[in-house]
Amino acid sequence: MGPKENSGLKQAYLANREAELKEWDAKILQLEAKAEQAQAQVKIQYYEQLESLRTKQVTVREKLHELKQSSGAAWESVKIGLENSWNDLKGGLTSAVAKFK
């Protein structure tokens, strides 16, 4: 692939990841709203889960920013790191949503 195709692929990948991250923002906000309505012990569990999710979310945003700044071979390396963080956040979010339905 030439540089033009790589650039297009990178832009499409980033746009997809940013859109999915916005969806996850909404899910986390829904969990926060549920946490505010929960009883004391359940609130503690909600807030612990939310703190973990927010930490993972920050890591994903940092990796996404790093990916935007990278090019060439570095892009592939940073993309792998983003995918790992992405899957960690996705798993945590899926687990939290299932746990607090």
C-alpha positions in Angstrom: 0.0 0.0 0.0 1.1 3.5 -0.8 1.2 6.4 1.7 -2.1 7.6 0.4 -3.9 4.3 1.2 -2.2 4.1 4.6 -3.4 7.6 5.4 -6.9 6.7 4.4 -6.8 3.5 6.4 -5.5 5.4 9.4 -8.2 8.0 9.2 -10.9 5.4 8.9 -9.6 3.5 11.8 -9.3 6.6 14.0 -12.9 7.7 13.1 -14.2 4.3 13.9 -12.5 4.2 17.3 -13.6 7.7 18.2 -17.2 6.9 17.4 -17.2 3.8 19.5 -15.5 5.6 22.4 -18.3 8.2 22.3 -20.9 5.4 22.6 -19.0 4.0 25.6 -19.0 7.5 27.1 -22.8 7.4 27.1 -22.8 3.9 28.7 -20.5 5.0 31.4 -22.8 8.0 32.1 -25.8 5.7 32.3 -23.9 3.6 34.9 -23.1 6.7 36.9 -26.8 7.6 36.9 -27.7 4.2 38.2 -25.0 4.4 40.8 -26.5 7.6 42.2 -29.8 5.8 42.7 -28.4 2.6 44.3 -28.2 1.7 47.9 -25.0 2.3 49.9 -23.2 -1.1 49.4 -24.2 -1.3 45.8 -23.0 2.3 45.4 -19.6 1.4 46.6 -19.4 -1.4 44.0 -20.7 1.0 41.3 -18.1 3.6 42.1 -15.2 1.2 42.3 -16.2 -0.2 38.9 -16.7 3.4 37.5 -13.3 4.4 38.8 -11.7 1.5 37.0 -13.6 2.2 33.8 -12.6 5.9 33.9 -8.9 4.9 34.4 -9.1 2.6 31.4 -10.9 5.2 29.4 -8.1 7.7 30.0 -5.5 5.2 28.9 -7.5 4.6 25.7 -7.7 8.3 25.0 -4.0 8.7 25.5 -3.2 5.8 23.2 -5.6 7.2 20.6 -3.9 10.6 20.8 -0.5 8.8 20.5 -1.8 6.9 17.4 -2.9 10.2 15.8 0.6 11.5 16.2 2.4 8.4 14.9 3.2 7.4 11.3 4.8 4.5 9.4 6.0 1.6 11.4 5.4 3.4 14.7 1.7 3.6 13.8 1.5 -0.2 13.7 3.3 -0.5 17.1 1.1 2.1 18.7 -2.0 0.6 17.2 -1.2 -2.7 19.0 -1.0 -0.9 22.3 -4.3 0.8 21.6 -6.0 -2.4 20.7 -4.8 -4.0 24.0 -6.1 -1.0 26.0 -9.3 -0.9 23.9 -10.1 -4.5 24.7 -9.4 -4.0 28.4 -11.9 -1.0 28.4 -14.4 -2.9 26.3 -14.3 -6.0 28.6 -14.6 -3.8 31.7 -17.5 -1.9 30.3 -19.3 -5.1 29.2 -18.8 -6.6 32.6 -20.1 -3.5 34.4 -23.2 -3.2 32.3 -24.0 -6.9 32.8 -23.3 -6.7 36.5 -25.5 -3.6 37.2 -28.4 -4.2 34.9 
